Amino acid sequence: MKRNKTIRTLLALAFIVFSCSLVLIPLYFTVLNSFKPYSEIAANIAALPKNVTLGNFAEAWERLHYPRVLANTLIITVFSAVGIVILSGMSGYWITRHSNWFTRLCFVLILCGMSVPFQCIMITFAKMIGLLKLGNRYLGVIISNWTFSLPMSVFLVTGAVKSLPIEIEESAVIDGCTPISLYWRIVFPLTKGTMFTIVSLEVLKYWNNYLMTQFILTKPQMRTIQIAMMSLFNEALFSWDVAVAAVTLSILPLFIFFVIAQKQVLSSATVGAVKG
């Protein structure tokens, strides 16, 4: 019995190490080579840098127009994330707590959106963006992000709301709590862990979105990080030393966000479990 438990533990550890390696090894080589000149990268990508240089970052910063593309990406990501939390949270709560034929039909139709890939509707999507005059506008990208994120987010919220004791909400209503106050003061804090999970998943998608964003934002001054990165890779003066530095710059804000978000998800989930 003890031997079987040890074998299972070793297998679990081996799986964890293997999974971490799949993530960390590419990240390690990217960051490592971003501090090396091109000659050292060409000689051996796995070797430690002999002459550490920050020139790659300086050139990548300039060629990406990094402050501008970072600001564009942050605007789109932040407003998209805040909006999807509000829309999916309130929609999922209403659908769960007001179950009837209409809300069930809406829920089914919303979930159907998860089965439609963007590539299947991108021509129609591009025409709709033109008809609505949303081209080259941040609002066009933000509304599009809300549309494609809503199905999965509502699905997660409905599951979280179903797990909450309805007696808490009934007590709040008896105490005179309005529907809006009931959601933001009672329900939202209890589902904060799910909300942070939604934000974590969707921010990754918003930050790395290239195809849909390129359809909407065609002006160079409105480029996001991913569009600027693709332009850099397509330039005639492309070089791997600048490229890996640019990749490092593009993932650094996202890495910082996920370090912070991980703590928030764990703390929020714990608080919700205690309150529930």
N, C-alpha and C positions, 0 to 999 in steps of 0.2 A: 504493500500500500504506500509506504513511504517512498519506495523507489519510483512508483508510478507518478507520484506527486512531484518528485525531483525532475523526472523526464519532462513532465508537462511544463514545469517552470523554466527548464532550459530551452525547450522549444519556443515558449513565449518570448524569452529573452532574445533568442536568435531571430525571431520574426521582427521584434522591435528594432534590433540592431540593423537588420536588413532594410527595414522601412526607412529608418533614419538615414542610412547610407544613400538610398535613392534620392533623398532630398538634399543632404548635406554635401555630397561629393561634387555635383555640378555647381552648387553655390560656392564651395571652397575654391574650385578652379577659376570661377569667374572673378571672385574678389582677389585671389592671389595674382592672377595675370593682369589685373587692372593696375597694379603697381609696378609692372615690368615694361621695359621698352620692347619694341617689336622684335628686335634681334634675339632677345632672350626667350620671347614667346615662341619664335620659330625654332629655336634650338631645343627647348625642352619645356613643355607647358606645365610639367609637374614639379619643376625645380623651384626652389625658393629664389626670390629676386636678389641678384647680386648688387644691382644699383637701383634702390628704391626711388621711384619718381612719381611726382604728382602732376607731371605735365600732361599725362593722358586725361586726367580729370579736368584740367584747365581747358584743353582743346575740346573735350566732349561737352563741357559746360557752354562753350562759345558756339559750337556747331549745332547743338540742340536748341540753343536759345533757352536754356534750362529754366531760368526764373519765369519766363512767360508761359512755357508749356506746363510747368508745374502749377502755376496759378490757374490755368485753364482746366487742368485735370482735377485740381482740388475743388474748384467751383462746381464742376459737374458731379464729382463724387459725393461731396458733402450734401448738396441739395437733393441729389437722387436718394441718398441713404436716409436723410431725414424724412423725405416725402414718402418713401416706401414703408417706413415704420408707422407713420400716421395713417396712411391709406390701408395697409394690410391689417394693422392692429384694430382699427375701428370697424373695418369691413368684416374681418374674421370674428370679432366679438359679436357683432350684430347678427351675423348668419348663425352663430352657434346658439345664442340665447333667444333668438326669435325664429325658431324653426317652423316653417310652413312651406307650402308648395312653391311659393315664389322664391324664398331664400334658398331652398334646396336646389331649385332650377338654376339660380344664379351661381351657386357653389359649383355645380356640375359644369356649367359653361366656363367658369373661371379656371377650373382644373383642366379643362380641355386645352387651354392655352399651353400647358406644359408639354403637350405632345406635338406642338407645331414648331419645327426648327425655323430659325430666322432665315436661313438660306432659301426656304421654300416660298417665302413671302417678300423677299427683299425688293423685287421689282415693283410690286404693288405698294410696298412700304415707301419706296423712294417717290412714287407718284403722289402718295398721300402727303408726304412731307412737303412736296412742291405745292400741292393744292392748298394746304393749310398755311403756307408762307412761313414755315418753320426752318427752312434751310439757312445755314450759317447763323444759327441762334442757339445759345446755350439751352434755352427753354425747350427747343426741339429734341435735343439729346436727353434732357432730364425727363421729359414726359415719356419718351420712348423707353428709357430705363424703367420708369414706373410700370409701364405697360407689360414689359417682358418679365419683370420681377414679381409682379402681383400674384400669379398662380401659385408658385412655390411658397411664397411668404404667407398667403392666406391659408394654405394647407397647414403650415407649421403653427400658425396662430390658433386656428380652430382646434387643433390637437391640444395646445396648451390651455386654452380656455375650458375645454371639456374636463380637464383634470382638476379645475378649481372648484371648491365647494360652493354651491350656489347660495348656501345659507349666509355667507359673508355679504353677498350682494343684497340679499333680502333684508338683512339687518341695516345696511346702509340706506336702503330705500325707506325703511320705516323711520330712520333718523332724519329724513328729509333730503337725502342726497339726490341731485338731479342726474339724468342719464349721462351727461357730459362729465360731471364731477365723479360719478360712479366709476366711469371708465378710467379717468386719469388719476384719481386718488386711490382707488381700490384695485381695479383689474390690472392696469398697466404696471404698477410696482410688482405685482405677483407674477407677471409674465415677462419681467425685464430680462431674465436669462434667455428666453426664446428670442426676444427682440435683439439682443446683442449677437445671438447666433445668426439671425437673419442679416444684420448689418455686416458681420464678419464675412459671410458668404457673398453678399451682394457687392460689398466694397471691392473685393477681389475681382469680381466680374466687371464692375464699372471702371476700375483702374486699368485693367488689361484689355478693355473693349477696343477693337480696332475696326472691324468691318462696318458695323452700324454707324460708329462715329464718323468714319470716313465718308459715308454716304451723306451725312448732314453737314459736317464742317469741312468745307473745301477751301476756305481762305487760309493762307499760311499763318496769319497772326492768331488764328483760333485753334491751331493744332494742339492736340493732347500729347502726352508723353509717348504713347504707342505709335501715333502717326509720325511724330518727329523721329522716333527710333527707326521706323521703316524707311523714312526718307534718308536717314543717315546711312543705312545699310545699302541703299540703292545709289548712293553717290559714287562718282568716279574716283574720288579720293578716299574710298573706303580702306580702312586698315584695322586689324584685329586689336591693336593696343587701345585705340580710341573706342572701338566697339564695346569691348568688355568693360571699360570705364563707364561708358554710357549706360550699359545694362546695370552696373552697380548703382549708379545715380538713380536709375528708374525704380529699382526695387527697394532702395533705402527708406523712403517715406512709408511704403507699404509694410516693410519689416517692423518699423517703429510702431505703426498702428496695431499690428497683430500682437506685439509684445504687450501693449497696453490693453487691448481688447480681451486677450486671454484671461487676464486677471479679473476684468470686469465680468466676463461670462461666468467664471467660477464663483465669484462673490455673489452675483445676482441670483444664480441658481440656488446657492445655499440659503440666501435670505428668503427666496420664494418657497423653498421647501419647508423652512421653519414656520413661515406665516401660514402656509397652506395647512 
